[in-house]
Amino acid sequence: MVLNKDELINITGSGFKAGFLVIIGGIITLIIGAIDGYLRPLQCNK
């Protein structure tokens, strides 16, 4: 199957959606970790 120029221009990918979900997941993880560290501080073992 060969696509013409107009069909090639209208192709959309899902890279933005996947990247967006990764960024949101990272932010949520950071917030949960900060709250956990503030409410339940643990000492470092040397």
Backbone bond lengths (Angstrom), bond angles and torsions (degrees), N, CA, C in turn:
res aa  C-N    CA-C-N  psi(-1)  N-CA   C-N-CA  omega(-1)  CA-C   N-CA-C  phi
1 M - - - 1.455 - - 1.529 108.24 -
2 V 1.305 115.56 130.93 1.462 122.09 179.79 1.523 108.18 -113.33
3 L 1.329 116.18 130.39 1.461 121.17 179.81 1.520 109.57 -95.93
4 N 1.327 115.94 142.56 1.459 118.20 175.83 1.526 109.60 -85.83
5 K 1.316 116.68 179.07 1.467 121.81 -174.33 1.535 112.05 -61.34
6 D 1.327 117.39 -42.43 1.468 120.79 -178.97 1.527 111.62 -65.36
7 E 1.312 117.26 -39.28 1.464 120.65 178.51 1.522 111.01 -67.54
8 L 1.325 117.80 -36.99 1.467 120.87 178.35 1.524 111.50 -66.32
9 I 1.324 116.91 -35.75 1.469 120.79 -179.75 1.529 110.58 -68.31
10 N 1.338 117.30 -33.59 1.464 121.32 -175.71 1.518 114.11 -85.81
11 I 1.322 119.13 3.14 1.463 121.40 178.51 1.528 108.63 -73.22
12 T 1.326 116.34 129.83 1.465 120.57 176.85 1.521 108.78 -119.60
13 G 1.310 115.50 148.45 1.463 120.73 -179.84 1.508 111.02 -114.34
14 S 1.316 116.11 176.79 1.464 119.86 -178.33 1.526 111.73 -110.47
15 G 1.308 118.81 14.32 1.458 121.64 -178.86 1.512 112.87 -60.64
16 F 1.323 116.98 -37.58 1.463 120.54 -179.44 1.520 110.25 -67.02
17 K 1.311 117.45 -43.16 1.461 120.48 -178.57 1.527 111.16 -64.28
18 A 1.333 117.15 -42.31 1.461 120.51 -179.97 1.531 110.09 -65.88
19 G 1.319 117.08 -43.68 1.462 120.88 178.46 1.516 111.54 -63.57
20 F 1.306 116.13 -38.62 1.464 120.53 179.00 1.520 110.71 -63.42
21 L 1.333 116.42 -42.46 1.466 119.82 178.92 1.526 111.58 -65.68
22 V 1.323 117.49 -36.62 1.467 121.06 178.73 1.525 109.87 -65.93
23 I 1.311 117.34 -42.39 1.474 121.08 179.98 1.529 110.44 -65.22
24 I 1.316 117.32 -45.05 1.469 120.64 179.18 1.530 110.42 -62.86
25 G 1.340 117.13 -42.11 1.461 120.81 177.83 1.518 112.01 -62.22
26 G 1.335 116.99 -39.32 1.460 120.82 178.25 1.521 112.27 -66.08
27 I 1.316 116.06 -40.45 1.469 120.02 179.00 1.526 110.54 -65.75
28 I 1.319 116.68 -42.70 1.469 120.42 178.78 1.524 110.55 -63.14
29 T 1.334 117.02 -42.26 1.458 120.87 178.60 1.525 111.12 -62.98
30 L 1.320 117.10 -41.46 1.464 121.49 178.75 1.526 111.16 -62.84
31 I 1.307 116.86 -44.49 1.467 120.64 -179.47 1.533 110.72 -64.84
32 I 1.333 116.91 -44.93 1.463 120.12 179.09 1.531 110.79 -62.62
33 G 1.340 117.33 -40.84 1.462 120.83 178.62 1.519 112.25 -65.14
34 A 1.329 117.17 -38.91 1.467 120.37 179.06 1.522 110.84 -67.19
35 I 1.315 116.94 -42.60 1.467 120.18 178.81 1.528 110.30 -65.57
36 D 1.327 117.40 -42.90 1.465 121.39 178.94 1.527 110.67 -62.37
37 G 1.327 118.03 -42.07 1.458 121.60 179.33 1.513 112.96 -67.45
38 Y 1.321 116.04 -32.59 1.463 119.56 179.38 1.530 111.01 -75.29
39 L 1.316 117.18 -41.34 1.460 120.53 -176.83 1.526 112.77 -81.13
40 R 1.325 117.31 -25.73 1.465 120.87 -175.12 1.534 109.59 -136.36
41 P 1.341 117.67 67.66 1.468 119.15 -178.20 1.534 111.62 -67.92
42 L 1.303 116.69 134.74 1.467 122.41 178.87 1.515 108.93 -114.01
43 Q 1.332 116.02 142.26 1.461 120.42 178.25 1.514 110.43 -78.09
44 C 1.317 116.17 149.78 1.450 120.96 176.23 1.524 109.44 -78.04
45 N 1.300 117.66 136.82 1.473 121.81 176.77 1.519 108.40 -92.14
46 K 1.349 116.24 122.47 1.459 120.12 -178.27 1.507 110.78 -100.94
